[in-house]
Amino acid sequence: MISGGITDTALVGAESVGDGIQTPFRSFLSDFCENKIAVISFVVVVVVIMIALFAPFISPTDPYDLAIVTVADKALSPGMTMLSGQVAYLGTDGSGRDLLSSIFYGLRISLTVGIGSGVIALAIGVVIGLSAAYFGGRTDALIMRLVDMQLSFPAILIALVLLVTLGKGVDKTLIALIVVQWAYYARTVRASALVERNKEYIESAQCLALSKSRILFRHLLPNVVAPIIVVGTMQTAHAIALEATLSFLGLGMEQTEPSLGSLIANGFDYIHSGHYWITMYPGVALLVTIVSINLVGDQLRDVLNPRLQR
């Protein structure tokens, strides 16, 4: 009985000690959740991503099915009923397409282009930035002069020139956004890697005659992940905004591949006729998406900044 009681007490004590252990992940979650606005923004981002993923299943109609879309439903006010019997909760656009469904499909294109271009640009920038910091010398000077040259031009200008040359489409827009983004990642990674390059663990890895690729990606890269996450979040929002701008100008997506920017452009001619919803609702969706991502990025920057750690 006594031994059993001692054992039970020991187990309870061990569990309480285990529950009190503050792991890095728990610490990160605790710090991140201190900002309620950031938590709400994160939830909004997750909801937007889920809407984009399941758009074909949750959209009231297929806005690009020519068998359903009719000009008779042109510019219906929010809440009116379409000829198909479906209620247009946010109204219809100038072509008779249900605006709510169009926004859901537009989110798919905008997020696909924004996140896809960000991931590819991130991979390119990480490799270039790590190489510049690790090898130094002429390699570093050449890469950074190239980065400085690109960053001296506005991103929108480079993207416009590329799309005028390449044409419209998802793939062309992806290429344009990758070209204008990789330099931001390369500079961020290089700056963080320069701090880590002369530390003892890198010198130890060199003394063990490890390959340069292993030192770069197994030892140096994990220690510069925090700033990459922050910049990646911010650049994703920037890429979505840039794609929307290009599509608004008529250089981004095709009419059969609409994004939020093209939806806003489609309703621009109807603003003065009182059909405000055609532009306003896609604009609100774009605004909420970008602001939410930026707020999450701001909180990640504060949480992952070692100078602000308690």
N, C-alpha and C positions, 0 to 999 in steps of 0.2 A: 504493500500500500504506500509505504513511504517512498520506495524507489519509483513507483508509478507517479506519485505526486510530484516528485523531483523532476522526473522526465517531462511531465506535462508543463510544469513551470518553466523548464529550460526551453521547451519548444515554443511556448508563448513568448518568452523573452527573445528567442532567436527571430521569431516572426516580426516582433516589434522593431528589433534592430534592423532587420531586412527592409521593413517598410520605411524606415527612416533614412535609408541610404539615398543620397542625392546623386544620381547618375548624370552624366552630361546631357543626355536626352531629356531627362526630367527637368533639369535646370533650364534647358532651352525652352521647353514647353511652358514652364512657370514664368519665365521672363517674357515670352511672346504673349501669353494670355493676360499679362498685366495691362496691356492696351486693349480695351474693349472694342475700340473702333477698328483696330487691326484684325481682331478676331472676327468681327462682323464682315469686314472686307474679305477675309479669307473664305468665309462661308459663301459670300456672293460669288467669288471667283470659282469655287467648287460647283456652285449651282449653274453658273454660266457654262462651264466646261461640260457638265452633264447634259445641259440643254443642247449644246453643240453636238455632242456624241450621239444623242438619241433623237435628234431633230426629225428624221423621217418617221419615227414612231409616235411622237407626241404632237407633231404639227397638225392643226385641224384639217388642212388641205395640202396638196402638193402644189406650190405656187408656180411651178414650171411644167405642169402637165397641161399641154395645149387642149386636151379634151375637156378640161374643167374650166380653165381660164377663158373668160369672155369679156369683150369690151362693154357689154351691158352692165357689168359690175364696176365700171370705172368710177373711181373716187367716191366710193360710198363712205358715209360718215361712220365713226365708231359705233358699234352696236346694231347696225342695220343688217338685214338678212340678204344673203347673196341668192342668185337664181338657183343654185344647187341646194338651197335650204340651210346652208351653214351660216351661222352668225359670224360676222366680221367684227370681232371684239375690238380691234384697233383700227377698223376701217379697211379700205382697199386703196391700192395705188392707181396711177394713171392708166395702167394696163388691165386693171380688174383683178389683180392678185391680192389674196388675203395678206394683210400687212404683218400680222402676228407670225404667220408661217414663213413669210419672207425674211423676217428678222431672225427666226430660228435657223433658217438655212444660211443667212448671211453671217451669223456668228460662226458657223462651221468653217466657212472660207476664211474669215478674218483670223480666227484662232489658228487654223491650219497653217496659214502663211506666216503669221507672227511667231508662233512657237517653232514651226519647222525651220524657218530661216534663222531663228535665234540659236537653235541647237547646232545647226551646221556651222554657223559663224562662230559659235563658242568653241567647237572642236578645232576649227582652223586657228582661231586666235590663241587657244591654249598651247597648241604645238609651236606656233611662231613665237609667242611670248616666252615660253619656257626655254626655247632654243636661244633666243636673244639674251636672256638673263644668264643662262648657264655657260654658254660659250664666250660671250662678251666680245671685246675687241672689234674687229672689222665686221663680224657678223652682226653684232648688236648695233653698231653704228649704221650699217646698211639697212637693217630692218626698221629701226626707229626713224630713219630719214624717210623711208617709204610710208610709215605710219603717220608721221608729221605732215607729209605731203597730202595724204588722203584726208586727214582731219582738218586741213586748212580749207577744204571745200565744204559747203553745206550738203548735208546728206540728201536733201530733197533734190538738189541740183544734179548730183551724181545719178540718183535713181531716175530722174526725168530723162537724162541723156541716154541711159542704158535702155529704158523702155521705148523711147523713140526709135532707137536702133534695133532692138530685138522684137518689139511688138507687144501685144497684149497677151494675157494668159497667166494662169497660176504659176507655171514653171518659170516664165520670164520674170514675174514679180518676185518669186523666190530668189532667183539669181541676183536681181537688183538689190534686194534687201540684204542678202549675204555679203555682197561687195561693200555696202555702206556700213555694215556692222562689225566685221571682223577686227578692224583696227582698234575699236574700243576695248574689246576683250584682250587683244594682244598687249595693249599698253597697261591695262589693269594687272594682267598676269605677270608681265615683266616686272612691274613695280613691286609686287608682292614676292616674286621669286628672287629678286635681288637681295631682299632682306634675309631670305632663308639660305641663299647660296653659300655664304661663308660660315654657316653654323657647323657645329662639331659633327652632327650626324651625317651631313653631306661629305665632310672630310673623311669620316670613318668609312663611308660607302666607297669613296674613291680609293682609300688605302686597301680595301678588300678587292680591288680591281673589278668591281661590278661594271657591267656595260653601261654606256651613257644612257641608253633608252630606259634601262631599269632604274637608274638614279633619277631620271627625269620624271617618270610616270609612277614609280613605286615609292619614292621617297620625297621628291620635291613637290609633285602635284598635290598629294593629300594635305599638305600644309598651306596651300594657297586656295583651298576650296571655298572658304568663307567669303572672301571678296568676289569670287566668281559667281556665287549664288546671288549675292546682292545685285551685282551688275547685270546678271542674266535676267533677273526679275524686272529691273528697270528697262532694259533694252527690249524685252518682250512687249511691254506697254508702248514703248517708242516705235517698235516695228508695226504694231497694230495701227497706231495713229498714222504712221507714214503710209502704210498700205491704203488706209481709208482716204488719205489725202490724194494719193495717186489715182485711186478709183474715182474719186469725186471729180478729178480733172479729166477723166475719160481715158487714162493711160494704164490703168491697172487690170481689172478683171473684164472678161467678156460679158455680154449681156446674159449668156447662159450660165455664167459662174459668178453670180452677184455676191458682193460683200456689203458690209454696212455702209461703206463709202459710196458705192454705186447706188444703194437704196436712197441715201440722202440726196444724191445728185438727181435721181429720178423725180423726186418731189420738189426740187428747187423751183421749177417753173410754175408750180401750183401754189406757192406761198401767197402770192398777191391775189389769187382768186379765192382765198379763204380756206383752202384745203391744207391747213397747217399740219395735220397729223401725218401726212405722207413723208415729210421731212423730220418732224419733231420726234416721233417715236424711235426711228432708227438712230437719230442723234442722241437720244437719251440712253439707248442701249449701248452705244459706243462710249458715251461719257461714263456710264456706270462701270463698264468693263475696265476702261483705262484707269479711272480713279481708284478702283478697288485694287488693281494690280500694283499701282504706285504706293498705296497705303500699306499693303503687305510688304513691299520692298523697303519702305522707310522703316518699318518695325524690324525687319530682318537686319537692316544695316545697324540699327541701335543694339539689337541683341547680340549680333556677331562681332561687334566692335570690342576688342579686348580692353580698350581704354575706359570703356563704360562699365566693365564688369565690377560687381561689388566684391 
